Amino acid sequence: MRFPIHTLDDAPIASQPILEGIAADLGVNPNLAGVAAASPALLAGFDGMRRAVATTEIDPVLREIAGLAVGVVVDNHYGIAFHSTMLANLGVDEADITAIRAGQSPSGTTRATVHAFATQAAERRGAVDPTTIDALLADGLSTEAALELILEVGFASLVGLIDNLAGHVELDTFLAPRAVAR
């Protein structure tokens, strides 16, 4: 890894209150936030997006499927481990998690459509095929949900940029069981 993981003790002064807020919300300061803490501006952007994603109305399983799909597209080892862990915690079948990690669609029409939507949005920088958008709407998701999925795609992409720039951030203990095989 190319960048240090900062803690509350050694992070820049301007990053410390943001790290405190993240720790208060999550019960831990994730290593990815510790890397971002070297830049108070980046950490503030990361935290703002994290908080915004948490306020969305979209089903958490669908949100995590989108995040995992993006993690695969951008080779984000941290995000892949994180979203795989969250999906397992939400009770998603291991076969679906494995499929998404392999770049394949999960079972279920809506889940598969969300996977396709997020994959296309990440690969094509938002230029999702109109038939995929139509399928998303036909599955009962609203235009608001589509925009909230774009927020998740953007946040997962930011995490991937940080992870890849840092040479893959060391996984937190709770994420280690879902590490990408190297």
C-alpha positions in Angstrom: 0.0 0.0 0.0 1.3 3.4 -1.0 -0.5 5.6 1.5 -0.6 5.4 5.3 -3.8 4.6 7.2 -4.3 7.6 9.6 -6.0 7.3 13.0 -7.5 9.9 15.1 -4.1 10.3 16.8 -2.1 11.1 13.6 -4.6 12.4 11.1 -4.5 16.1 10.1 -6.3 18.3 12.5 -9.1 19.1 10.0 -9.7 15.4 9.4 -10.1 14.4 13.0 -13.7 15.6 13.6 -14.7 13.9 10.4 -13.1 10.6 11.5 -14.8 11.0 14.9 -18.2 11.3 13.1 -17.5 8.2 11.0 -16.5 6.3 14.1 -19.6 7.4 15.9 -21.8 6.3 13.0 -20.1 3.0 12.3 -18.4 2.0 15.6 -15.1 1.9 13.7 -13.0 4.0 11.5 -12.6 2.0 8.3 -9.1 1.8 6.9 -10.3 3.4 3.7 -11.4 6.5 5.6 -8.0 6.4 7.4 -6.3 6.6 4.0 -8.6 9.4 2.8 -7.9 11.3 6.0 -4.5 12.5 4.7 -6.7 15.0 2.7 -9.3 16.7 4.8 -11.1 17.8 1.6 -11.2 14.2 0.2 -12.3 12.8 3.6 -15.1 15.4 3.8 -16.3 14.4 0.3 -16.1 10.8 1.1 -18.1 11.3 4.3 -20.7 13.5 2.6 -21.3 10.9 0.0 -21.4 8.1 2.6 -24.0 10.0 4.6 -26.1 10.9 1.4 -26.1 7.2 0.3 -27.4 6.2 3.8 -30.4 8.5 3.4 -31.6 7.0 0.1 -35.0 5.2 -0.1 -33.7 2.4 -2.2 -33.8 -1.2 -0.8 -30.4 -1.8 1.0 -29.9 -5.1 -0.9 -30.3 -3.3 -4.2 -28.0 -0.6 -3.1 -25.3 -3.1 -2.1 -25.7 -5.0 -5.3 -25.0 -1.8 -7.2 -22.0 -1.1 -5.0 -20.6 -4.6 -5.5 -21.2 -4.4 -9.3 -19.2 -1.2 -9.4 -16.4 -2.6 -7.2 -16.0 -5.4 -9.8 -15.9 -3.0 -12.7 -13.3 -0.7 -11.2 -11.3 -3.5 -9.5 -12.0 -2.1 -6.1 -10.8 -4.8 -3.6 -11.9 -2.8 -0.6 -15.4 -2.2 -2.1 -15.8 -5.8 -3.2 -15.0 -7.1 0.3 -17.3 -4.4 1.9 -20.3 -4.9 -0.3 -20.0 -8.7 -0.2 -19.9 -8.5 3.6 -23.0 -6.2 3.7 -24.9 -8.4 1.3 -24.2 -11.5 3.4 -25.3 -9.6 6.5 -28.5 -8.7 4.7 -29.1 -12.4 4.0 -28.4 -12.5 0.3 -27.6 -16.0 -1.0 -23.9 -16.9 -1.3 -24.5 -18.0 -4.9 -25.7 -14.5 -5.8 -22.7 -12.8 -4.0 -20.3 -15.1 -5.9 -22.0 -14.5 -9.2 -21.8 -10.7 -8.8 -18.1 -10.9 -7.7 -17.5 -12.9 -11.0 -19.2 -10.1 -13.0 -22.4 -12.1 -13.5 -26.0 -11.2 -12.7 -27.6 -12.3 -9.4 -30.9 -14.2 -9.4 -34.2 -12.3 -9.5 -35.3 -9.9 -12.2 -35.0 -6.7 -10.2 -31.6 -7.6 -8.7 -30.3 -8.5 -12.2 -31.6 -5.3 -13.6 -30.0 -3.2 -10.9 -26.7 -5.1 -11.5 -26.9 -4.3 -15.2 -27.7 -0.7 -14.5 -24.8 -0.2 -12.1 -22.4 -2.1 -14.3 -23.3 0.0 -17.3 -23.3 3.2 -15.4 -19.7 2.5 -14.1 -18.4 1.2 -17.4 -20.0 3.9 -19.6 -19.7 6.8 -17.2 -23.5 7.1 -16.7 -24.6 6.3 -20.3 -26.9 3.4 -19.3 -28.6 1.7 -22.2 -32.2 3.0 -22.4 -33.6 -0.6 -22.4 -31.9 -1.1 -19.0 -33.5 2.1 -17.7 -36.9 0.9 -19.1 -36.4 -2.5 -17.4 -35.6 -0.8 -14.1 -38.8 1.3 -14.3 -40.8 -1.8 -15.4 -39.5 -3.6 -12.2 -41.2 -0.9 -10.2 -38.3 1.3 -9.4 -38.8 5.0 -9.8 -36.7 7.7 -11.5 -35.7 8.7 -7.9 -34.4 5.2 -7.3 -32.4 5.3 -10.6 -30.8 8.6 -9.4 -30.1 7.1 -6.0 -28.5 4.1 -7.7 -26.3 6.7 -9.5 -25.3 8.1 -6.2 -24.2 4.6 -5.0 -22.3 4.2 -8.3 -20.6 7.5 -7.7 -19.7 6.7 -4.1 -18.5 3.2 -5.0 -16.4 4.7 -7.8 -14.8 7.2 -5.4 -14.0 4.3 -3.0 -12.5 2.4 -5.9 -10.4 5.4 -6.9 -9.0 5.7 -3.4 -8.4 2.0 -3.1 -6.6 1.7 -6.4 -4.5 4.9 -5.9 -3.4 3.5 -2.5 -2.4 0.2 -4.1 -5.4 -1.6 -2.3 -6.1 -0.5 1.2 -5.5 -3.1 3.9 -8.9 -4.6 4.7 -10.4 -4.1 8.1 -10.7 -7.2 10.2 -14.5 -7.5 9.6 -13.9 -7.4 5.8 -10.9 -9.8 5.6 -13.1 -13.0 5.2 -14.4 -11.4 1.9 -11.0 -10.5 0.5 -10.5 -10.7 -3.2 -8.2 -13.7 -4.1 -5.0 -12.4 -5.5 
